[in-house]
Structure formats: C-alpha cells, structure tokens
Amino acid sequence: MKLHTFQMSRTLDETILHLIDKHALSDQDALRAQLAKQGHDLTQPTLSRHLKKLNIQKVEGRYRRVEVAHAALPSFSITEAPPNLVVIRTEPGFANALAIKLDHLEIPGLAGTIAGDDTIFIAVQGQRYLASVKAAVAEALS
C-alpha cells in the first residue's frame, strides 16, 4: 500500500507542477478545480501540504515553484501593535513564505502567525515578550 500511496503522491505532485507551469493560478480554489478536472479531489489542507513540500509559493500574484536555497528575502517593515501583536509588511506574495519561516524558528514568546498576501500578524504570548519577539523576528529576516 505504501508504494501505491507514493506513486499517487508523485503523480499528484507532477500534476500540480504541470498545472502551475501552464496556468496562471492565483488561488488554491482555482488550483483545486484544475486538479479535480485531472481526477485529484483534494481538501485545502492536503493541497497546502503539497504546495509546501514542492516549494510552491505565490509570486507576483500566481503560484510558482521557488528554489528555497536561492530565494532572496524581500524587503519588510516591522511594527509593534501592543499589547500582543507584531505586524510585518512585505512585498505582495511573500507574507506566507516569511510566516512559515518564522513558525519553524520556534522564537520564545511567539505564539503563532497569520499571513495574508503582504502582511503578517504575529501573536505574542504576552506584552512582556513583545520587544524580544520583534527583535528576534528582525534578526531572523535580516
């Protein structure tokens, strides 16, 4: 059964890569619809996991595969929003990638992130962590 699952996953990954290469897909619903036409009925969380695994991110408004090792970090600004938020503004299409990077760093006091297209809200575990989380985020993204 594992071999069958691996083959299905590989075929799905190949289909995803083909679709984002051939179509200007700007959201997951459009990509899921294209995948359904190809016989792949996925939930949104499953699709998100595959996009992450394949290093697919939204760039200039559409999904593209990016080379993580060679991807330069975009410009950004960081603002404290007391009592427990840090807000990052970045270039369009980069917020999700930066949020994922921050979530994997396990910064003390960082409770989690919510990313839009060009904005990230960072929930901080309390006001006492606000300055240290902001500093750690600035260092991690510099």
C-alpha positions as CSV (number, residue, x, y, z in Angstrom):
1,M,0.0,0.0,0.0
2,K,2.9,2.4,0.7
3,L,4.2,2.0,-2.9
4,H,0.7,2.8,-4.2
5,T,0.4,5.9,-2.0
6,F,3.9,7.0,-3.0
7,Q,3.0,6.6,-6.7
8,M,-0.2,8.5,-6.3
9,S,1.6,11.3,-4.4
10,R,4.3,11.5,-7.1
11,T,1.6,11.7,-9.8
12,L,-0.3,14.4,-7.9
13,D,2.9,16.4,-7.4
14,E,3.7,16.1,-11.1
15,T,0.2,17.3,-11.9
16,I,0.5,20.2,-9.6
17,L,3.8,21.3,-11.1
18,H,2.4,20.9,-14.6
19,L,-0.7,23.0,-13.8
20,I,1.2,25.9,-12.1
21,D,3.6,25.9,-15.1
22,K,0.8,26.0,-17.7
23,H,-1.8,28.2,-16.0
24,A,-1.7,31.5,-14.1
25,L,-3.4,30.2,-11.0
26,S,-3.8,32.8,-8.3
27,D,-5.6,30.9,-5.5
28,Q,-5.9,27.4,-4.1
29,D,-9.6,27.1,-5.2
30,A,-8.6,27.6,-8.8
31,L,-5.8,25.1,-8.4
32,R,-8.1,22.6,-6.7
33,A,-10.6,23.0,-9.5
34,Q,-7.9,22.2,-12.1
35,L,-6.7,19.2,-10.1
36,A,-10.3,17.9,-9.8
37,K,-10.5,18.0,-13.6
38,Q,-7.4,15.8,-13.6
39,G,-9.0,13.3,-11.2
40,H,-7.4,14.6,-8.0
41,D,-10.1,15.6,-5.4
42,L,-8.1,17.3,-2.6
43,T,-9.0,19.1,0.6
44,Q,-7.5,22.5,1.1
45,P,-5.2,21.4,3.9
46,T,-3.9,18.5,1.8
47,L,-3.2,20.8,-1.1
48,S,-1.4,23.3,1.2
49,R,0.9,20.5,2.4
50,H,1.7,19.5,-1.2
51,L,2.4,23.1,-2.1
52,K,4.8,23.5,0.9
53,K,6.5,20.2,0.1
54,L,7.1,21.3,-3.5
55,N,8.3,24.8,-2.5
56,I,5.4,26.4,-4.4
57,Q,4.6,29.9,-3.3
58,K,2.6,32.8,-4.6
59,V,4.9,35.1,-6.6
60,E,3.6,38.2,-8.3
61,G,0.0,37.0,-7.8
62,R,0.3,33.5,-9.1
63,Y,1.7,30.1,-7.8
64,R,5.2,29.3,-8.8
65,R,7.9,26.9,-7.7
66,V,10.7,28.7,-5.9
67,E,14.2,27.5,-5.0
68,V,14.2,27.9,-1.3
69,A,18.0,27.9,-1.0
70,H,18.3,30.7,-3.6
71,A,15.3,32.7,-2.7
72,A,16.2,36.2,-1.5
73,L,14.2,37.6,1.3
74,P,12.0,40.6,0.3
75,S,12.1,44.0,1.9
76,F,9.9,44.3,5.0
77,S,9.0,46.6,7.9
78,I,8.1,45.5,11.5
79,T,5.8,47.4,13.8
80,E,4.7,46.6,17.4
81,A,0.9,46.6,18.0
82,P,0.5,46.3,21.7
83,P,-0.5,44.5,23.8
84,N,0.5,41.3,22.0
85,L,0.9,41.7,18.2
86,V,3.8,42.3,15.9
87,V,2.9,43.3,12.3
88,I,5.2,42.7,9.3
89,R,4.5,44.4,6.0
90,T,6.3,43.0,3.0
91,E,6.1,42.8,-0.8
92,P,3.0,41.2,-2.3
93,G,3.1,37.4,-2.4
94,F,5.8,37.0,0.3
95,A,3.9,37.1,3.6
96,N,3.1,33.4,3.6
97,A,6.7,32.3,3.0
98,L,8.0,34.6,5.7
99,A,5.4,33.4,8.1
100,I,6.3,29.8,7.5
101,K,10.0,30.6,8.1
102,L,9.1,32.3,11.4
103,D,6.9,29.4,12.5
104,H,9.8,27.0,12.1
105,L,12.2,29.1,14.1
106,E,10.5,28.5,17.5
107,I,11.1,32.0,18.7
108,P,10.4,32.2,22.5
109,G,7.2,34.2,23.1
110,L,5.9,33.8,19.5
111,A,2.5,32.1,19.7
112,G,1.8,31.9,16.0
113,T,1.4,33.8,12.7
114,I,-1.4,34.6,10.4
115,A,-0.3,35.7,6.8
116,G,-2.1,37.4,4.1
117,D,-0.6,38.5,0.8
118,D,1.7,41.2,2.1
119,T,1.0,41.3,5.8
120,I,1.8,39.0,8.7
121,F,0.3,39.2,12.2
122,I,2.4,37.7,14.8
123,A,0.6,36.7,18.0
124,V,2.9,37.2,21.0
125,Q,2.3,35.2,24.3
126,G,2.2,38.4,26.3
127,Q,3.3,42.1,26.3
128,R,6.5,41.2,28.2
129,Y,7.6,39.3,25.0
130,L,6.7,42.0,22.5
131,A,10.1,43.7,22.2
132,S,12.1,40.4,22.3
133,V,9.9,38.8,19.6
134,K,10.2,41.9,17.4
135,A,14.0,41.8,17.8
136,A,14.2,38.1,17.1
137,V,12.0,38.4,14.0
138,A,14.0,41.3,12.7
139,E,17.2,39.3,13.2
140,A,15.8,36.2,11.6
141,L,14.6,38.0,8.5
142,S,17.7,40.2,8.0
